Amino acid sequence: MFQMGTLALRSNLFLSPLAGYTNLPFRLVIREVGGVDLCTTDLVNARSLIERNPKALKLIETNDADRPLAVQLFGAVPEEMRDAALQLEALGISAIDINMGCPVRKVVKTGGGSAMMTELDKTHTLVRGMVDALKIPLTAKMRLGWDDNNLTAPDLARTLADAGIAAIFVHGRTRAQGFEGTVNLEGIRKVIEAVPDLPVVGNGDVTTAEAAKHMFEATGCAGVSIGRGAFYNPWIFKHTQHAIETGELLPEPTFDERIRVLRRHYDLMVEVFGENRGSVMFRKVAPWYAKRFGPAKPFNKAVVQISTRENFETVLADYLDWRETFTDTDGQLLPQYQLPPMVASFMNEPETAVEKRKAIPVPKGPIEVW
Ligand SMILES: Cc1cc2nc3c(=O)[nH]c(=O)nc-3n(C[C@H](O)[C@H](O)[C@H](O)COP(=O)(O)O)c2cc1C
């Protein structure tokens, strides 16, 4: 369904890397819900991996159910990037993604992330060195360019194609834009046109199956990658596949299904990170599920204080009781509490797009300015 170099994937939908969030438990939840095949880790510093830094090793923690997996590397020293990638290949990782879009100072000042967009010769040498050494496919993730006056992604894409990259992921915003404004579908289309022989995956603000379908149709992209939308809606991949195969848009999952998946996510966090750390880390995950619960203030307040499984169970039980005030006898939210459907920024009329985009908050992270 999606050929990425030598790797045949069963889905052309991808989980975007979200530093601080796309850890093993989240990837497993997404895979269990279905519709996705290749998932990507948070970005990992190539040098830290070579030095076997414990934090870097935790970022690449995986298991047999977490396949196929790509690890995203950042760095600007060709030998380090190559050696880190070779280590990952030896561990059974299916693909390596290079971060060329990160606008965070810590990454850019090393010459990695979006700095790579500005130095095409250096980038070519680095990528060629990795392609020559690796058997597994190498991909790159970029933004549209540095700013509106420098929409260099098509040039970078051509350089990467020449260096032997297997696929390109492009977030339809510039480095200067951060997360403001709308995603520029036309900009994504220009990257696709620049490299007709390479699969290009579009990315940015896809929060519904309808929006994913629109991105495919408006840009001609070979795949769509989803980050924040998968938080609200881990079902987005499955529903998008369904929409593409049948033309039918499925209703949002029920509250009971959301709670089932929330619980599963919590269990996996505890399994992978231990009860205390997993609970503390879950504090920033749970409010994303709650965004589609309807009234959830007390839940959001209480869940950010959990440290144990017992805390988690109490918060959830209290919330389920409290929420009954807002539901009918079938457990459905009363009409006045139902949420409006989600709409992606690029599906709106231009004048309301910025306003509507604010409905997709940027999660706080170790990384503040993606
Ligand atoms: C909290 C956060 C962390 C991110 N971490 C990464 C990362 O590690 N590597 C990367 O290439 N992009 C990263 N991104 C960018 C996303 O992969 C994606 O390109 C962007 O969020 C737009 O897609 P979305 O609207 O589907 O989330 C991050 C974004 C956010 C909000």
PDBQT file of the ligand as one rigid body, heavy atoms in Angstrom, charges set to zero:
ROOT
HETATM    1  C1  LIG A 401       4.920  18.715  21.444  1.00  0.00    +0.000 C 
HETATM    2  C2  LIG A 401       5.433  18.504  20.049  1.00  0.00    +0.000 A 
HETATM    3  C3  LIG A 401       6.582  17.782  19.858  1.00  0.00    +0.000 A 
HETATM    4  C4  LIG A 401       7.093  17.573  18.562  1.00  0.00    +0.000 A 
HETATM    5  N1  LIG A 401       8.205  16.824  18.406  1.00  0.00    +0.000 NA
HETATM    6  C5  LIG A 401       8.687  16.585  17.146  1.00  0.00    +0.000 A 
HETATM    7  C6  LIG A 401       9.840  15.767  16.943  1.00  0.00    +0.000 A 
HETATM    8  O1  LIG A 401      10.418  15.217  17.877  1.00  0.00    +0.000 OA
HETATM    9  N2  LIG A 401      10.282  15.624  15.666  1.00  0.00    +0.000 N 
HETATM   10  C7  LIG A 401       9.652  16.217  14.593  1.00  0.00    +0.000 A 
HETATM   11  O2  LIG A 401      10.089  16.053  13.453  1.00  0.00    +0.000 OA
HETATM   12  N3  LIG A 401       8.548  16.954  14.754  1.00  0.00    +0.000 NA
HETATM   13  C8  LIG A 401       8.044  17.150  16.000  1.00  0.00    +0.000 A 
HETATM   14  N4  LIG A 401       6.913  17.877  16.159  1.00  0.00    +0.000 N 
HETATM   15  C9  LIG A 401       6.167  18.310  14.951  1.00  0.00    +0.000 C 
HETATM   16  C10 LIG A 401       5.133  17.249  14.575  1.00  0.00    +0.000 C 
HETATM   17  O3  LIG A 401       5.723  16.030  14.202  1.00  0.00    +0.000 OA
HETATM   18  C11 LIG A 401       4.229  17.711  13.429  1.00  0.00    +0.000 C 
HETATM   19  O4  LIG A 401       5.035  18.003  12.311  1.00  0.00    +0.000 OA
HETATM   20  C12 LIG A 401       3.433  18.959  13.788  1.00  0.00    +0.000 C 
HETATM   21  O5  LIG A 401       2.896  18.848  15.094  1.00  0.00    +0.000 OA
HETATM   22  C13 LIG A 401       2.279  19.189  12.801  1.00  0.00    +0.000 C 
HETATM   23  O6  LIG A 401       1.462  18.049  12.711  1.00  0.00    +0.000 OA
HETATM   24  P1  LIG A 401       0.098  17.869  13.586  1.00  0.00    +0.000 P 
HETATM   25  O7  LIG A 401      -0.720  19.114  13.369  1.00  0.00    +0.000 OA
HETATM   26  O8  LIG A 401      -0.525  16.634  13.035  1.00  0.00    +0.000 OA
HETATM   27  O9  LIG A 401       0.515  17.749  15.028  1.00  0.00    +0.000 OA
HETATM   28  C14 LIG A 401       6.415  18.109  17.437  1.00  0.00    +0.000 A 
HETATM   29  C15 LIG A 401       5.233  18.830  17.644  1.00  0.00    +0.000 A 
HETATM   30  C16 LIG A 401       4.734  19.028  18.920  1.00  0.00    +0.000 A 
HETATM   31  C17 LIG A 401       3.453  19.776  19.098  1.00  0.00    +0.000 C 
ENDROOT
TORSDOF 0
